[in-house]
Amino acid sequence: AGNALVKLQRRQEAISHFQRALEIQPGFVPCLVNLGGELTEECRFEEARAVLEQAASLSTGNGMAWLNIGALHHESGNKPEAYKAYEKALQIEPGYVRALVSLSNLHFEDGRVSEAFNKAEAALMIAPGDSGANNSLGNCYRTFGEPQTAATYYRSAVAVNPNAYGFHSNLLLCMLGDQSVDSQEQLD
């Protein structure tokens, strides 16, 4: 039920559900991982850190716990720790697409576009339809000055995940960047 609430963007209810489930079955790692992820989304970083560290200590082979720890550090601005956690997730689960995409995004934010490209490309080789990998490659190609190629990847990301408004925004910005001055004036 908690995961269904997450999909409906009802985070507070999902958090309460996960907490109630943990009262019944303390230490249930999938529930801890999901709770930590939702607490991170709510910027409740200290709570999220405690929950995710518990999940990682109970299940050292859980890549998703380390992915969420990386997201926690990324969201709270601790990029060096985010890199370590995402790499740990990949150590545990080589080829973990979400970890590759997260690393790609982190590299991109740090201006390390070649590294971002390599991680996104690796993710896309494993999961050709992954929306995050397509979006990340779109970002790289746009930075490389190849807007048509970038738009192709953004379109793929939007097709797979039409509810991700950031993907739509990237596609639109890419397309507007290709407009001539006259065409741009017509859009205004």
The 8 nearest C-alpha neighbors of each residue, nearest first, counted from 0:
[[1, 3, 2, 4, 16, 13, 5, 17],
 [2, 0, 13, 4, 3, 16, 17, 5],
 [1, 3, 5, 4, 0, 6, 13, 33],
 [4, 2, 0, 6, 5, 1, 7, 13],
 [3, 5, 7, 1, 9, 13, 2, 6],
 [6, 4, 2, 8, 7, 3, 10, 9],
 [7, 5, 3, 8, 4, 2, 9, 10],
 [6, 8, 4, 5, 9, 3, 10, 2],
 [9, 7, 5, 6, 10, 4, 13, 11],
 [10, 8, 4, 7, 5, 12, 11, 13],
 [9, 11, 13, 12, 8, 5, 14, 37],
 [10, 12, 14, 13, 9, 15, 37, 41],
 [11, 13, 15, 14, 10, 9, 16, 4],
 [12, 14, 1, 10, 16, 4, 11, 15],
 [13, 15, 11, 17, 16, 12, 34, 10],
 [16, 14, 18, 12, 13, 17, 19, 11],
 [15, 17, 13, 19, 14, 18, 1, 12],
 [16, 18, 20, 14, 19, 15, 34, 30],
 [17, 19, 15, 21, 16, 20, 14, 22],
 [20, 18, 22, 16, 21, 17, 15, 23],
 [21, 19, 17, 23, 22, 18, 24, 16],
 [22, 20, 25, 24, 18, 23, 19, 17],
 [21, 23, 19, 20, 24, 25, 18, 17],
 [24, 22, 20, 21, 25, 19, 18, 27],
 [23, 25, 21, 22, 27, 20, 26, 19],
 [26, 24, 21, 27, 22, 23, 20, 28],
 [25, 27, 28, 24, 21, 31, 54, 57],
 [28, 26, 30, 25, 29, 24, 31, 21],
 [27, 29, 31, 54, 30, 26, 32, 58],
 [30, 28, 32, 31, 27, 33, 54, 64],
 [29, 31, 33, 28, 32, 27, 34, 17],
 [32, 30, 28, 34, 29, 33, 54, 50],
 [33, 31, 29, 35, 30, 64, 34, 51],
 [34, 32, 36, 30, 35, 31, 29, 37],
 [33, 35, 31, 37, 36, 32, 17, 14],
 [36, 34, 47, 38, 32, 51, 33, 37],
 [35, 37, 33, 39, 34, 38, 67, 32],
 [36, 38, 40, 34, 39, 35, 33, 41],
 [37, 39, 41, 35, 47, 43, 40, 36],
 [40, 38, 42, 36, 41, 37, 71, 44],
 [41, 39, 37, 38, 42, 36, 43, 74],
 [40, 42, 38, 39, 43, 37, 10, 44],
 [43, 41, 39, 44, 40, 38, 74, 75],
 [44, 42, 38, 41, 39, 46, 45, 47],
 [43, 45, 47, 42, 46, 39, 48, 71],
 [46, 44, 48, 47, 43, 49, 42, 50],
 [47, 45, 49, 48, 44, 43, 50, 38],
 [46, 48, 35, 44, 38, 50, 45, 49],
 [47, 49, 45, 51, 46, 50, 52, 44],
 [50, 48, 52, 46, 47, 51, 53, 45],
 [51, 49, 53, 47, 48, 35, 52, 31],
 [52, 50, 54, 48, 53, 35, 49, 32],
 [51, 53, 55, 49, 54, 50, 48, 56],
 [52, 54, 50, 56, 51, 55, 57, 49],
 [55, 53, 51, 57, 28, 52, 56, 31],
 [54, 56, 52, 58, 59, 53, 57, 64],
 [55, 57, 53, 54, 58, 59, 52, 51],
 [58, 56, 54, 55, 53, 59, 28, 26],
 [57, 59, 55, 60, 56, 61, 54, 28],
 [58, 60, 55, 61, 56, 57, 54, 62],
 [61, 59, 58, 91, 62, 55, 92, 88],
 [60, 62, 63, 64, 58, 59, 55, 65],
 [63, 61, 88, 65, 64, 91, 92, 66],
 [62, 64, 66, 65, 61, 67, 88, 32],
 [65, 63, 67, 62, 66, 32, 61, 55],
 [66, 64, 68, 88, 62, 67, 63, 84],
 [65, 67, 63, 69, 68, 64, 85, 88],
 [68, 66, 70, 64, 69, 65, 36, 71],
 [67, 69, 65, 71, 70, 66, 84, 64],
 [70, 68, 81, 84, 66, 72, 67, 85],
 [69, 71, 67, 73, 68, 72, 74, 66],
 [72, 70, 68, 74, 69, 73, 39, 67],
 [73, 71, 77, 81, 75, 69, 70, 74],
 [72, 74, 70, 76, 81, 78, 71, 75],
 [75, 73, 71, 76, 72, 70, 39, 77],
 [74, 76, 72, 73, 77, 71, 44, 42],
 [77, 75, 73, 74, 78, 72, 81, 71],
 [78, 76, 72, 73, 80, 79, 75, 81],
 [77, 79, 81, 73, 80, 76, 82, 72],
 [80, 78, 82, 81, 77, 83, 72, 73],
 [81, 79, 83, 82, 78, 77, 72, 84],
 [80, 82, 69, 78, 72, 84, 73, 79],
 [81, 83, 79, 85, 80, 84, 86, 78],
 [84, 82, 80, 86, 81, 85, 87, 79],
 [83, 85, 69, 87, 81, 65, 86, 82],
 [86, 84, 88, 82, 69, 87, 66, 98],
 [85, 87, 89, 83, 88, 84, 82, 90],
 [86, 88, 90, 84, 89, 85, 83, 91],
 [87, 89, 62, 85, 65, 91, 86, 90],
 [90, 88, 93, 92, 86, 87, 91, 95],
 [91, 89, 87, 88, 92, 93, 86, 62],
 [90, 92, 88, 89, 62, 60, 87, 93],
 [91, 93, 89, 95, 90, 62, 88, 94],
 [94, 92, 89, 95, 90, 91, 88, 96],
 [93, 95, 96, 92, 89, 125, 122, 99],
 [96, 94, 98, 92, 93, 97, 89, 99],
 [97, 95, 99, 122, 98, 94, 100, 125],
 [96, 98, 100, 99, 95, 101, 66, 122],
 [97, 99, 101, 96, 100, 95, 85, 66],
 [100, 98, 96, 102, 118, 97, 101, 122],
 [101, 99, 103, 97, 102, 98, 119, 132],
 [102, 100, 98, 104, 103, 99, 97, 105],
 [101, 103, 105, 99, 100, 104, 106, 98],
 [104, 102, 115, 100, 118, 106, 101, 105],
 [105, 103, 107, 101, 102, 106, 100, 108],
 [104, 106, 102, 108, 107, 103, 101, 109],
 [107, 105, 111, 115, 109, 103, 108, 104],
 [106, 108, 104, 110, 112, 115, 109, 105],
 [109, 107, 105, 110, 106, 104, 111, 112],
 [108, 110, 106, 107, 111, 105, 112, 104],
 [111, 109, 107, 108, 112, 106, 115, 113],
 [112, 110, 106, 107, 109, 114, 113, 115],
 [111, 113, 115, 107, 114, 110, 116, 139],
 [114, 112, 116, 115, 111, 117, 139, 107],
 [115, 113, 117, 116, 112, 111, 106, 118],
 [116, 114, 103, 112, 106, 107, 118, 113],
 [115, 117, 113, 119, 114, 118, 120, 112],
 [118, 116, 114, 120, 115, 119, 121, 113],
 [119, 117, 121, 103, 115, 99, 120, 116],
 [120, 118, 132, 122, 116, 121, 117, 103],
 [119, 121, 123, 117, 122, 118, 116, 124],
 [122, 120, 118, 124, 119, 123, 117, 125],
 [123, 121, 119, 96, 125, 120, 124, 99],
 [122, 124, 127, 126, 120, 125, 121, 132],
 [125, 123, 121, 122, 126, 127, 120, 119],
 [124, 126, 122, 123, 127, 121, 94, 96],
 [125, 127, 123, 129, 128, 124, 122, 96],
 [128, 126, 123, 129, 124, 125, 122, 133],
 [127, 129, 126, 130, 159, 123, 133, 155],
 [128, 130, 132, 126, 131, 127, 133, 123],
 [129, 131, 156, 133, 132, 159, 134, 128],
 [132, 130, 134, 133, 129, 135, 100, 156],
 [131, 133, 119, 135, 134, 129, 130, 100],
 [134, 132, 152, 130, 136, 156, 131, 135],
 [133, 135, 137, 131, 153, 132, 136, 156],
 [136, 134, 132, 138, 137, 133, 119, 131],
 [137, 135, 139, 133, 138, 134, 119, 116],
 [136, 138, 149, 134, 152, 140, 135, 139],
 [139, 137, 135, 141, 136, 140, 142, 134],
 [140, 138, 136, 142, 141, 137, 116, 143],
 [141, 139, 143, 149, 137, 145, 142, 138],
 [140, 142, 146, 138, 144, 149, 145, 143],
 [143, 141, 139, 144, 140, 138, 145, 112],
 [142, 144, 140, 141, 145, 139, 146, 112],
 [145, 143, 141, 142, 146, 140, 149, 139],
 [144, 146, 140, 141, 148, 143, 147, 149],
 [147, 145, 149, 141, 148, 150, 144, 173],
 [148, 146, 150, 149, 145, 151, 174, 173],
 [147, 149, 151, 150, 146, 145, 140, 152],
 [148, 150, 137, 146, 140, 141, 152, 147],
 [149, 151, 153, 147, 148, 152, 170, 146],
 [152, 150, 148, 154, 149, 153, 155, 147],
 [151, 153, 133, 137, 155, 149, 154, 150],
 [152, 154, 150, 156, 134, 170, 155, 137],
 [155, 153, 157, 151, 152, 156, 150, 158],
 [154, 156, 152, 158, 153, 157, 159, 133],
 [155, 157, 130, 153, 133, 159, 154, 158],
 [156, 158, 161, 160, 154, 159, 155, 166],
 [159, 157, 155, 156, 160, 161, 154, 130],
 [160, 158, 156, 157, 130, 161, 155, 128],
 [159, 161, 157, 162, 158, 163, 156, 130],
 [162, 160, 157, 163, 158, 159, 164, 167],
 [161, 163, 160, 164, 157, 166, 167, 165],
 [164, 162, 165, 166, 161, 160, 167, 157],
 [163, 165, 167, 166, 162, 168, 161, 157],
 [164, 166, 168, 167, 163, 169, 170, 162],
 [165, 167, 169, 164, 168, 163, 157, 170],
 [168, 166, 164, 170, 165, 169, 171, 157],
 [167, 169, 165, 171, 166, 170, 172, 164],
 [170, 168, 166, 172, 167, 171, 173, 165],
 [171, 169, 173, 167, 153, 168, 172, 150],
 [170, 172, 174, 168, 173, 169, 175, 167],
 [173, 171, 175, 169, 174, 170, 176, 168],
 [172, 174, 170, 176, 171, 175, 169, 146],
 [173, 175, 171, 177, 176, 172, 170, 178],
 [176, 174, 172, 178, 177, 173, 171, 183],
 [175, 177, 173, 174, 178, 172, 146, 179],
 [176, 178, 174, 175, 179, 173, 146, 147],
 [179, 177, 175, 176, 182, 183, 180, 174],
 [178, 180, 182, 181, 183, 177, 176, 184],
 [179, 181, 183, 182, 184, 178, 185, 177],
 [182, 180, 184, 183, 179, 185, 178, 186],
 [183, 181, 185, 179, 184, 180, 178, 186],
 [182, 184, 180, 186, 185, 181, 178, 179],
 [183, 185, 187, 181, 186, 182, 180, 179],
 [184, 186, 182, 183, 187, 181, 180, 179],
 [185, 187, 183, 184, 182, 181, 175, 178],
 [186, 184, 185, 183, 182, 181, 180, 175]]
